[in-house]
């Protein structure tokens, strides 16, 4: 990603958040408290988002997660970098991911909370120290923009274990990526409040006729020349939708909120509704 693109992106997002109140997307989380305390019995009328769903799987009573009241939130933005993010018909998912991270990072600082950024690729992971300085956000975004994602494939188990190791403080954890793999977030969901941000291109879920094309897998480099007709498009779309049903069911079971942001959408509008 060019330096000029990143600088323009950071300037645009920072100006929107710090000069306009509408950019203050984390205000609704202020003072809620995300420092995990203990498990308590759940009663009707309590916040269902706090239910510890694993208690049902064990055949016991329904329990809920309680948190210490804490006016300051520790926000971690975890970014999953894989070659599949290079896909996009008009705007690459990778570009939209940078925008999402910038929005979350600047909003955290504007809310006077602590920001920490962590990313993974196939061969590297990187994390920033917790900070209330905008330069921490900018350094993290620039670091991501320099990554060459071509032929990068994520080991989902290693990714989650690394995050669990690096994230020592109880956090409001945003996990951003295209989530074309399944991730076991059960252990993390007990320790942290997780919001999954799924970045997608609309073509992935609404594929159309393309004719004869040469496809290159951005993760493996494998090439395949096929005639992408209506039937192929339908099969392609079904595969994505089946995967997403499984993904959403898994997240819902763990009480993890999630939002899907397409490459043609404004992240502010989606993130502001969380």
C-alpha positions as CSV (number, residue, x, y, z in Angstrom):
1,X,0.0,0.0,0.0
2,X,1.4,3.4,-1.0
3,X,2.4,5.9,1.8
4,X,0.3,8.6,0.1
5,X,-2.8,6.4,0.3
6,X,-2.3,5.6,4.0
7,X,-1.5,9.3,4.9
8,X,-4.7,10.5,3.2
9,X,-6.7,7.7,4.9
10,X,-5.4,8.6,8.3
11,X,-6.0,12.3,7.8
12,X,-9.5,11.8,6.6
13,X,-10.5,9.5,9.5
14,X,-8.8,11.5,12.2
15,X,-10.4,14.7,11.0
16,X,-13.8,13.1,10.9
17,X,-13.5,11.6,14.4
18,X,-11.9,14.5,16.3
19,X,-13.8,17.3,14.6
20,X,-17.3,15.7,14.5
21,X,-19.1,14.2,17.4
22,X,-20.6,11.6,15.1
23,X,-17.2,10.0,14.9
24,X,-17.2,9.2,18.6
25,X,-18.3,5.6,18.1
26,X,-17.1,4.2,21.4
27,X,-19.1,6.6,23.5
28,X,-21.8,4.0,24.1
29,X,-19.3,1.7,25.8
30,X,-18.0,4.4,28.2
31,X,-18.2,3.3,31.9
32,X,-19.8,-0.1,31.1
33,X,-16.8,-1.9,32.5
34,X,-15.1,-4.8,30.7
35,X,-12.7,-6.0,33.4
36,X,-13.9,-9.6,34.0
37,X,-14.8,-10.4,37.6
38,X,-16.6,-13.7,37.9
39,X,-19.5,-16.0,36.8
40,X,-22.9,-15.4,38.5
41,X,-26.3,-17.1,38.1
42,X,-28.4,-15.5,35.3
43,X,-31.9,-14.3,36.0
44,X,-34.7,-13.3,33.6
45,X,-34.4,-9.7,32.5
46,X,-30.6,-9.5,32.8
47,X,-28.5,-8.5,29.7
48,X,-28.5,-11.6,27.5
49,X,-25.2,-10.5,25.9
50,X,-23.5,-11.4,29.2
51,X,-24.7,-15.0,29.2
52,X,-21.8,-17.6,29.5
53,X,-23.2,-20.1,27.0
54,X,-20.7,-22.8,27.8
55,X,-22.6,-23.3,31.1
56,X,-25.5,-24.7,29.1
57,X,-23.3,-27.1,27.2
58,X,-22.1,-28.5,30.5
59,X,-25.7,-29.1,31.6
60,X,-25.6,-26.7,34.5
61,X,-27.6,-23.6,35.4
62,X,-27.4,-20.5,33.1
63,X,-24.6,-18.2,34.2
64,X,-23.6,-14.7,33.2
65,X,-20.2,-12.9,33.1
66,X,-19.9,-10.0,35.5
67,X,-17.4,-7.2,35.2
68,X,-15.8,-4.7,37.5
69,X,-17.0,-1.2,37.0
70,X,-14.2,0.7,35.2
71,X,-14.6,4.1,33.6
72,X,-11.6,3.4,31.4
73,X,-11.8,0.7,28.7
74,X,-8.7,-1.1,27.4
75,X,-9.4,-1.5,23.7
76,X,-7.5,-4.0,21.6
77,X,-7.8,-4.1,17.8
78,X,-6.7,-7.5,16.6
79,X,-6.1,-7.8,12.8
80,X,-6.0,-11.1,11.0
81,X,-3.9,-10.7,7.8
82,X,-4.2,-13.2,5.0
83,X,-3.9,-13.2,1.2
84,X,-7.7,-13.4,0.8
85,X,-7.9,-9.8,1.8
86,X,-6.3,-8.8,-1.5
87,X,-9.6,-9.6,-3.2
88,X,-12.1,-6.9,-4.1
89,X,-14.0,-6.0,-7.3
90,X,-13.6,-2.2,-6.9
91,X,-12.1,-1.7,-3.4
92,X,-9.8,-4.4,-1.9
93,X,-10.8,-5.8,1.4
94,X,-7.4,-4.9,2.6
95,X,-8.1,-1.2,2.0
96,X,-11.4,-1.4,3.9
97,X,-9.6,-3.2,6.7
98,X,-7.1,-0.3,7.1
99,X,-10.1,2.1,7.3
100,X,-11.8,0.0,10.0
101,X,-8.7,-0.2,12.1
102,X,-8.2,3.6,11.7
103,X,-11.7,4.3,12.8
104,X,-11.5,2.0,15.9
105,X,-8.1,3.3,16.8
106,X,-8.8,7.0,16.6
107,X,-12.2,6.5,18.3
108,X,-10.5,4.8,21.2
109,X,-8.1,7.7,21.7
110,X,-10.8,10.3,21.3
111,X,-12.8,8.4,24.0
112,X,-9.7,8.8,26.3
113,X,-9.3,5.0,26.5
114,X,-6.2,2.9,26.1
115,X,-5.5,1.5,22.6
116,X,-3.5,-1.6,21.7
117,X,-3.0,-3.1,18.2
118,X,-2.0,-6.6,17.4
119,X,-1.8,-8.2,14.0
120,X,-0.9,-11.7,12.6
121,X,0.3,-12.9,9.3
122,X,1.6,-16.3,8.3
123,X,5.1,-15.6,9.4
124,X,4.9,-12.7,11.7
125,X,2.9,-11.1,14.5
126,X,3.2,-7.6,15.9
127,X,1.8,-5.7,18.8
128,X,1.9,-2.2,20.1
129,X,2.1,-1.2,23.8
130,X,-1.1,0.1,25.3
131,X,-1.3,3.9,24.7
132,X,-3.5,6.9,24.7
133,X,-1.5,8.6,21.9
134,X,-2.7,9.0,18.4
135,X,0.7,8.1,17.1
136,X,0.3,4.6,18.4
137,X,-2.7,4.2,16.1
138,X,-0.9,5.7,13.1
139,X,2.2,3.5,13.7
140,X,0.0,0.4,13.8
141,X,-1.9,1.3,10.6
142,X,1.3,2.1,8.8
143,X,2.8,-1.2,9.9
144,X,-0.1,-3.1,8.6
145,X,0.0,-1.3,5.3
146,X,3.6,-2.4,4.7
147,X,2.7,-6.1,4.9
148,X,2.9,-8.1,1.7
149,X,-0.1,-10.4,2.0
150,X,0.3,-12.3,-1.3
151,X,0.5,-16.1,-0.6
152,X,-0.1,-15.5,3.1
153,X,-2.3,-18.1,4.8
154,X,-3.4,-17.9,8.5
155,X,-3.1,-20.8,11.0
156,X,-6.2,-20.1,13.0
157,X,-5.2,-22.0,16.1
158,X,-1.8,-20.4,16.3
159,X,-3.4,-17.0,15.7
160,X,-5.8,-17.3,18.7
161,X,-3.1,-18.8,21.0
162,X,-0.8,-15.9,20.2
163,X,-3.5,-13.3,21.0
164,X,-4.2,-15.0,24.3
165,X,-0.6,-14.8,25.1
166,X,-0.1,-11.2,24.2
167,X,-3.4,-9.8,25.5
168,X,-2.7,-9.7,29.3
169,X,-5.3,-7.1,30.3
170,X,-9.0,-7.7,30.2
171,X,-10.2,-5.9,27.1
172,X,-12.8,-4.8,24.7
173,X,-11.4,-6.8,21.8
174,X,-12.2,-6.0,18.2
175,X,-11.2,-8.9,15.9
176,X,-11.0,-7.7,12.2
177,X,-10.5,-9.8,9.1
178,X,-12.5,-11.5,6.4
179,X,-13.1,-14.7,8.5
180,X,-13.0,-17.2,5.7
181,X,-11.7,-19.7,8.3
182,X,-13.3,-20.8,11.5
183,X,-11.7,-19.6,14.8
184,X,-12.1,-21.1,18.2
185,X,-12.7,-18.1,20.4
186,X,-14.2,-19.9,23.4
187,X,-11.3,-19.3,25.7
188,X,-10.9,-15.6,24.7
189,X,-14.6,-14.9,25.1
190,X,-14.5,-15.8,28.8
191,X,-11.6,-13.3,29.4
192,X,-12.6,-10.5,27.1
193,X,-15.6,-8.7,25.5
194,X,-15.2,-9.6,21.8
195,X,-16.7,-7.9,18.8
196,X,-15.9,-9.6,15.4
197,X,-15.6,-7.3,12.4
198,X,-16.0,-9.2,9.2
199,X,-14.7,-7.5,6.0
200,X,-16.3,-8.7,2.8
201,X,-16.7,-7.8,-0.9
202,X,-20.3,-8.1,-2.1
203,X,-19.2,-10.2,-5.0
204,X,-18.4,-13.0,-2.6
205,X,-22.0,-13.3,-1.6
206,X,-23.7,-12.1,-4.8
207,X,-21.4,-13.6,-7.5
208,X,-22.4,-12.9,-11.1
209,X,-21.4,-14.2,-14.6
210,X,-17.8,-13.4,-15.5
211,X,-17.2,-15.7,-18.5
212,X,-13.8,-17.4,-19.0
213,X,-11.3,-16.2,-16.4
214,X,-8.0,-17.2,-14.9
215,X,-8.3,-17.3,-11.1
216,X,-5.3,-17.1,-8.8
217,X,-5.6,-18.1,-5.2
218,X,-4.0,-15.2,-3.2
219,X,-3.1,-17.5,-0.3
220,X,-1.6,-20.5,-2.2
221,X,-0.7,-19.0,-5.5
222,X,-2.6,-21.9,-7.3
223,X,-4.0,-20.9,-10.7
224,X,-7.2,-22.2,-12.2
225,X,-8.8,-21.3,-15.5
226,X,-12.6,-21.8,-15.5
227,X,-15.7,-20.6,-17.3
228,X,-17.5,-18.6,-14.5
229,X,-21.1,-19.0,-15.7
230,X,-24.4,-18.5,-13.8
231,X,-24.3,-22.1,-12.3
232,X,-20.7,-21.6,-11.1
233,X,-21.6,-18.2,-9.6
234,X,-24.5,-19.8,-7.7
235,X,-22.3,-22.5,-6.3
236,X,-19.7,-19.9,-5.3
237,X,-22.3,-17.8,-3.5
238,X,-23.7,-20.8,-1.7
239,X,-20.3,-21.8,-0.4
240,X,-19.9,-18.4,1.2
241,X,-23.3,-18.3,2.7
242,X,-23.0,-21.8,4.2
243,X,-19.7,-20.8,5.8
244,X,-21.2,-17.6,7.2
245,X,-24.2,-19.5,8.7
246,X,-21.7,-21.7,10.5
247,X,-19.6,-18.8,11.6
248,X,-22.5,-16.7,12.9
249,X,-23.9,-19.7,14.8
250,X,-20.5,-20.2,16.5
251,X,-20.2,-16.6,17.5
252,X,-23.8,-16.4,18.7
253,X,-23.3,-19.5,20.9
254,X,-20.4,-17.7,22.6
255,X,-22.3,-14.5,23.1
256,X,-19.9,-12.7,20.7
257,X,-21.3,-9.7,18.8
258,X,-20.3,-9.3,15.2
259,X,-20.8,-6.9,12.3
260,X,-20.2,-7.4,8.6
261,X,-18.7,-4.4,6.6
262,X,-18.6,-4.5,2.8
263,X,-16.0,-2.8,0.8
264,X,-18.6,-0.3,-0.5
265,X,-19.8,0.7,2.9
266,X,-18.9,3.4,5.4
267,X,-17.5,1.7,8.6
268,X,-18.7,4.6,10.8
269,X,-22.3,3.7,10.2
270,X,-21.9,0.0,11.0
271,X,-19.5,0.4,13.9
272,X,-21.6,3.1,15.5
273,X,-24.5,0.7,15.9
274,X,-22.6,-1.8,18.0
